[in-house]
Amino acid sequence: MTATTDVEIVDWSAAASLAGRVAPPGPVAPRAELEALVGSLRSAARRAVAPVQDVTGLVPATPGDASVLVVDRARWARANTEIMATVAQGALEAVLGDRPAPPGPTALVGAAQVGSVLALLSSRVLGQFDPYTDPGGAGRLLLVAPNLLAAEQRLGVDPEDFRLWVCLHEQTHALQFAAAPWLGEHLASVTRDLLADLAHDTRELGESRFRDKLRALVSALSAAVRGDGQALLAGIVSDEDRARLADVTAVMALLEGHADVAMDDVGPALVPSVRDIRARFEARRDGAGRADVVVRRLLGVEAKIAQYRDGAAFVRAVTDRVGQDGLNAAFSGPTALPTAAEIADPRAWVRRVHG
């Protein structure tokens, strides 16, 4: 992997390698079945494009679809180290200031932390849209084949319907960034600014706690890739930055809630068992056992679930008031994005944006 800076907080290649080695194995299936799964997922991703455009009313700013990668858990982990390396660009320099770069073993400590988090997540993520590592391009959609296979078996749902349902969610994300080509760089820029502020704040901890500063940045990066903004703060940054991060989290709630609404609103004409899938998926999401709840909290997944629900409630409330086109004004520019307060009070967003 090409380094994004002269000095790195994490040995990204080592992190990806570790995650790939320690990620739990996926379900076992005959080769022919796995090949059919890959083909089915690619087909579902293609089929999802047009319905998402129809149900959301969003229009890509430029032609071209996101690339679709059907991956295993190790490849998903490697892709996410690429995302994290892009987001982290310049963060270590902010921590170092005038001091020399840390020794190689320090980057390996960061690799161990990142790799262990990604290994746990690699067995849980069904799909992910990456708008960050292809500047100016259409982005890439990652579909984690073993996790989709395991989920559809566990839930007892129709496989073809479930695969299309998941692809509808991820293609909604692809369309969000295609309709608002400024959005990816906006989110990356805000995250970098917050990381720089975090680096400044952790420098105030004193010269003797340099490893603590690196650990704080690694935790922040892990939170960023999880989409869990509040975990990034952890009592480290200022109240002002806490408010800024809350607003970034609000944007993520919009994106996730919008995609959740879209994947359900296509209706049974396209996904005949959509209501059954949603019911079983929500029951599984709500009814995790004690051990799973601990893991979810460790990874920040609880905050992610809240994003889906809060964002979906915002999307439905706004659409009820000003229609689909009125909601889509949120993608017109950074100032139109909802704040954390507005996610909780959709009428406030409607008043501010639509008067």
C-alpha positions as CSV (number, residue, x, y, z in Angstrom):
1,M,0.0,0.0,0.0
2,T,1.3,3.4,-0.9
3,A,1.9,5.6,2.1
4,T,-0.2,8.7,2.2
5,T,2.4,10.7,4.2
6,D,6.1,10.6,4.9
7,V,5.4,9.3,8.4
8,E,2.5,7.1,9.5
9,I,0.6,6.6,12.7
10,V,-0.2,3.0,11.7
11,D,1.6,0.4,9.6
12,W,-1.5,0.0,7.3
13,S,-0.2,-3.1,5.5
14,A,0.4,-4.8,8.8
15,A,-3.1,-3.8,10.1
16,A,-4.7,-5.2,7.0
17,S,-2.7,-8.4,7.2
18,L,-3.5,-8.9,10.9
19,A,-7.2,-8.3,10.4
20,G,-7.2,-10.8,7.5
21,R,-5.5,-13.4,9.7
22,V,-7.6,-13.2,12.8
23,A,-11.0,-12.5,11.3
24,P,-13.3,-15.4,12.1
25,P,-13.9,-17.7,9.1
26,G,-17.0,-17.4,7.1
27,P,-19.6,-20.1,6.3
28,V,-18.3,-23.0,4.3
29,A,-20.0,-23.7,0.9
30,P,-19.1,-25.6,-2.3
31,R,-17.1,-23.6,-4.8
32,A,-20.0,-23.6,-7.3
33,E,-22.3,-22.1,-4.7
34,L,-19.8,-19.4,-3.9
35,E,-19.3,-18.5,-7.5
36,A,-23.1,-18.3,-7.9
37,L,-23.2,-16.0,-4.9
38,V,-20.6,-13.6,-6.4
39,G,-22.5,-13.5,-9.7
40,S,-25.8,-13.0,-7.8
41,L,-24.4,-10.1,-5.8
42,R,-23.0,-8.3,-8.9
43,S,-26.3,-8.7,-10.6
44,A,-28.2,-7.4,-7.6
45,A,-25.9,-4.3,-7.4
46,R,-26.7,-3.5,-11.1
47,R,-30.4,-4.1,-10.6
48,A,-30.5,-1.7,-7.7
49,V,-29.3,1.4,-9.5
50,A,-32.4,2.4,-11.4
51,P,-35.0,1.7,-8.6
52,V,-32.9,3.8,-6.1
53,Q,-33.0,6.7,-8.5
54,D,-36.7,6.3,-9.0
55,V,-37.6,6.1,-5.3
56,T,-35.2,8.9,-4.1
57,G,-35.5,11.3,-7.0
58,L,-31.8,12.1,-6.8
59,V,-29.9,12.6,-10.0
60,P,-26.1,11.9,-10.4
61,A,-24.2,15.1,-11.3
62,T,-22.1,13.1,-13.8
63,P,-22.7,9.8,-15.6
64,G,-21.0,6.7,-14.3
65,D,-21.8,4.0,-11.7
66,A,-19.7,3.0,-8.7
67,S,-17.4,0.1,-9.1
68,V,-18.7,-3.1,-7.4
69,L,-16.3,-5.3,-5.5
70,V,-17.6,-8.6,-4.1
71,V,-15.0,-9.3,-1.3
72,D,-14.1,-11.6,1.5
73,R,-13.4,-10.4,5.0
74,A,-9.7,-10.0,4.5
75,R,-10.2,-7.8,1.4
76,W,-12.8,-5.7,3.2
77,A,-10.3,-5.1,6.0
78,R,-7.6,-4.1,3.5
79,A,-10.1,-1.7,1.8
80,N,-10.8,-0.1,5.2
81,T,-7.2,0.4,6.0
82,E,-7.0,2.3,2.6
83,I,-9.9,4.5,3.7
84,M,-8.4,5.1,7.1
85,A,-5.0,6.0,5.6
86,T,-6.7,8.5,3.3
87,V,-8.7,10.1,6.2
88,A,-5.6,10.2,8.4
89,Q,-3.4,12.0,6.0
90,G,-1.4,14.6,7.9
91,A,-2.7,13.6,11.3
92,L,0.7,12.3,12.6
93,E,2.5,15.4,11.6
94,A,0.1,17.4,13.7
95,V,0.9,15.2,16.7
96,L,4.7,15.3,16.1
97,G,5.1,19.0,15.7
98,D,8.9,19.6,15.7
99,R,9.7,16.2,17.2
100,P,11.2,13.3,15.2
101,A,9.1,10.6,13.7
102,P,8.2,7.7,16.0
103,P,10.1,4.4,15.7
104,G,8.7,1.6,13.6
105,P,7.4,-0.4,16.5
106,T,5.1,2.5,17.4
107,A,3.4,2.2,14.0
108,L,3.1,-1.5,14.7
109,V,1.3,-0.8,17.9
110,G,-1.2,1.3,15.9
111,A,-1.5,-1.6,13.4
112,A,-2.4,-4.0,16.2
113,Q,-5.1,-1.8,17.4
114,V,-6.6,-1.0,14.0
115,G,-6.2,-4.6,12.8
116,S,-8.0,-6.0,15.9
117,V,-11.0,-3.6,15.4
118,L,-11.3,-4.4,11.7
119,A,-11.1,-8.1,12.3
120,L,-14.1,-7.9,14.6
121,L,-16.0,-5.7,12.2
122,S,-15.1,-7.8,9.1
123,S,-17.5,-10.5,10.2
124,R,-20.4,-8.0,10.7
125,V,-20.5,-5.7,7.8
126,L,-22.8,-6.7,4.9
127,G,-21.9,-3.9,2.5
128,Q,-20.2,-0.5,2.4
129,F,-19.9,2.4,0.0
130,D,-16.4,4.0,-0.1
131,P,-16.4,7.6,-1.5
132,Y,-12.9,8.5,-0.2
133,T,-10.2,6.5,-2.0
134,D,-11.2,7.4,-5.6
135,P,-11.1,11.2,-5.7
136,G,-13.2,12.5,-8.6
137,G,-14.5,9.0,-9.4
138,A,-17.8,7.3,-8.7
139,G,-16.5,5.5,-5.6
140,R,-16.6,1.8,-4.9
141,L,-19.2,-0.5,-3.4
142,L,-18.0,-3.3,-1.3
143,L,-20.2,-6.4,-0.8
144,V,-18.9,-8.8,1.8
145,A,-20.0,-12.2,0.4
146,P,-19.4,-14.5,3.4
147,N,-21.3,-12.1,5.7
148,L,-24.3,-11.8,3.3
149,L,-24.4,-15.6,3.0
150,A,-24.2,-16.1,6.8
151,A,-26.9,-13.4,7.4
152,E,-29.4,-14.8,4.9
153,Q,-28.9,-18.3,6.3
154,R,-29.3,-17.1,9.9
155,L,-32.4,-15.0,9.2
156,G,-34.0,-17.6,7.0
157,V,-34.9,-15.1,4.3
158,D,-35.1,-15.4,0.5
159,P,-31.5,-15.1,-0.7
160,E,-32.2,-13.2,-3.9
161,D,-34.5,-10.8,-2.2
162,F,-32.1,-10.2,0.6
163,R,-29.1,-9.5,-1.6
164,L,-31.1,-7.0,-3.7
165,W,-32.4,-5.4,-0.5
166,V,-28.8,-4.9,0.8
167,C,-27.7,-3.6,-2.5
168,L,-30.5,-1.0,-2.6
169,H,-29.2,0.4,0.7
170,E,-25.6,0.6,-0.6
171,Q,-26.6,2.0,-4.0
172,T,-28.5,4.7,-2.2
173,H,-25.2,5.7,-0.6
174,A,-23.5,5.7,-4.0
175,L,-26.3,7.9,-5.4
176,Q,-26.1,10.3,-2.5
177,F,-22.4,11.0,-3.2
178,A,-23.0,11.0,-7.0
179,A,-25.8,13.6,-6.7
180,A,-23.7,15.7,-4.3
181,P,-20.1,15.3,-5.5
182,W,-18.8,17.7,-2.9
183,L,-20.0,15.5,-0.1
184,G,-17.1,13.0,0.1
185,E,-14.5,15.7,0.3
186,H,-16.6,17.7,2.7
187,L,-16.8,14.8,5.2
188,A,-13.1,13.9,4.7
189,S,-12.1,17.5,5.3
190,V,-14.2,17.9,8.4
191,T,-12.8,14.6,9.7
192,R,-9.2,15.7,9.0
193,D,-9.8,19.0,10.8
194,L,-11.2,17.3,13.8
195,L,-8.3,14.9,13.8
196,A,-5.9,17.8,13.7
197,D,-7.7,19.5,16.6
198,L,-7.5,16.1,18.5
199,A,-3.8,16.0,17.8
200,H,-3.4,19.5,19.1
201,D,-5.4,18.7,22.2
202,T,-3.5,15.5,22.9
203,R,-0.2,17.3,22.6
204,E,-1.3,19.3,25.6
205,L,-1.1,16.0,27.6
206,G,2.6,16.5,27.8
207,E,5.7,15.1,26.2
208,S,5.9,12.0,28.4
209,R,2.6,10.7,27.0
210,F,3.4,10.5,23.3
211,R,2.1,7.0,23.1
212,D,-1.2,8.1,24.6
213,K,-1.5,10.7,21.9
214,L,-1.0,8.1,19.2
215,R,-3.5,5.8,20.9
216,A,-6.0,8.6,20.9
217,L,-5.6,9.2,17.2
218,V,-5.9,5.5,16.4
219,S,-9.1,5.3,18.5
220,A,-10.3,8.4,16.5
221,L,-9.6,6.7,13.2
222,S,-11.3,3.5,14.2
223,A,-14.3,5.5,15.3
224,A,-14.3,7.4,11.9
225,V,-14.3,4.1,9.9
226,R,-17.1,2.8,12.1
227,G,-19.1,6.0,11.6
228,D,-19.3,6.4,15.4
229,G,-18.4,10.1,15.9
230,Q,-19.1,10.3,19.6
231,A,-16.5,7.5,20.3
232,L,-13.9,9.8,18.7
233,L,-14.4,12.4,21.4
234,A,-14.1,10.3,24.5
235,G,-13.7,13.3,26.7
236,I,-10.5,14.4,24.9
237,V,-11.6,17.3,22.7
238,S,-13.1,20.6,23.4
239,D,-16.8,21.4,23.7
240,E,-16.7,23.2,20.4
241,D,-15.2,20.2,18.7
242,R,-17.8,18.0,20.4
243,A,-20.5,20.1,18.8
244,R,-18.8,19.9,15.4
245,L,-18.6,16.1,15.7
246,A,-22.2,15.9,16.7
247,D,-23.1,17.6,13.4
248,V,-20.9,15.2,11.4
249,T,-22.7,12.4,13.2
250,A,-26.0,14.1,12.1
251,V,-24.9,13.9,8.5
252,M,-24.2,10.3,8.8
253,A,-27.6,9.8,10.4
254,L,-29.1,11.5,7.3
255,L,-27.2,9.2,4.9
256,E,-28.0,6.0,6.8
257,G,-31.6,6.8,7.5
258,H,-32.2,7.9,3.9
259,A,-30.7,4.6,2.6
260,D,-32.8,2.6,5.1
261,V,-36.0,4.3,3.9
262,A,-35.1,3.8,0.3
263,M,-34.4,0.1,0.6
264,D,-37.9,-0.4,2.1
265,D,-39.8,2.0,-0.1
266,V,-39.1,0.1,-3.3
267,G,-41.9,-2.1,-2.1
268,P,-42.8,-5.8,-2.8
269,A,-43.1,-5.2,-6.5
270,L,-39.3,-5.3,-6.7
271,V,-38.5,-7.2,-3.5
272,P,-41.5,-9.5,-2.8
273,S,-40.4,-10.4,0.7
274,V,-39.2,-6.9,1.7
275,R,-41.5,-6.6,4.8
276,D,-40.6,-10.0,6.1
277,I,-36.9,-9.2,5.6
278,R,-37.2,-5.9,7.5
279,A,-39.1,-7.6,10.3
280,R,-36.6,-10.4,10.7
281,F,-33.6,-8.0,10.4
282,E,-35.0,-5.6,13.0
283,A,-35.7,-8.5,15.4
284,R,-32.2,-9.7,15.0
285,R,-30.8,-6.1,15.5
286,D,-32.9,-5.6,18.6
287,G,-32.6,-9.1,20.1
288,A,-28.9,-9.7,20.3
289,G,-27.7,-11.7,23.3
290,R,-25.6,-10.3,26.1
291,A,-22.2,-11.2,24.6
292,D,-23.2,-9.6,21.3
293,V,-24.3,-6.4,23.1
294,V,-20.9,-6.2,24.7
295,V,-19.2,-6.5,21.3
296,R,-21.5,-4.0,19.8
297,R,-20.7,-1.4,22.4
298,L,-17.0,-2.1,22.1
299,L,-17.2,-1.4,18.4
300,G,-19.6,1.5,18.7
301,V,-22.3,-0.3,16.7
302,E,-25.0,0.8,19.1
303,A,-24.4,4.4,18.0
304,K,-24.6,3.2,14.4
305,I,-28.0,1.6,15.0
306,A,-29.2,4.9,16.5
307,Q,-28.1,6.7,13.3
308,Y,-30.2,4.5,11.1
309,R,-33.3,5.0,13.2
310,D,-32.9,8.7,13.9
311,G,-32.1,9.4,10.3
312,A,-35.0,7.4,9.0
313,A,-37.4,9.3,11.3
314,F,-35.9,12.6,10.0
315,V,-36.3,11.5,6.4
316,R,-39.9,10.4,6.8
317,A,-40.9,13.5,8.7
318,V,-39.3,15.9,6.2
319,T,-40.8,14.0,3.2
320,D,-44.3,14.2,4.8
321,R,-43.9,18.0,5.1
322,V,-42.1,19.0,1.9
323,G,-42.0,16.0,-0.3
324,Q,-39.1,14.1,-1.9
325,D,-37.7,17.1,-3.7
326,G,-37.9,19.1,-0.5
327,L,-35.8,16.4,1.3
328,N,-33.3,16.3,-1.5
329,A,-32.5,20.0,-0.8
330,A,-30.3,18.5,1.9
331,F,-27.9,17.4,-0.8
332,S,-27.6,20.8,-2.4
333,G,-24.6,22.0,-0.4
334,P,-22.9,21.8,3.0
335,T,-25.0,24.6,4.5
336,A,-28.2,22.6,3.7
337,L,-27.1,19.5,5.7
338,P,-29.0,19.0,8.9
339,T,-27.4,19.7,12.3
340,A,-27.6,17.4,15.2
341,A,-30.4,19.5,16.7
342,E,-32.3,19.3,13.4
343,I,-32.1,15.6,13.1
344,A,-34.0,15.5,16.4
345,D,-36.4,18.3,15.2
346,P,-37.1,17.9,11.5
347,R,-39.4,20.9,11.5
348,A,-36.5,23.1,12.4
349,W,-34.6,22.0,9.3
350,V,-37.6,22.6,7.1
351,R,-38.0,26.1,8.5
352,R,-34.3,26.9,8.0
353,V,-33.9,25.5,4.5
354,H,-37.4,26.0,3.0
355,G,-38.6,29.1,5.0
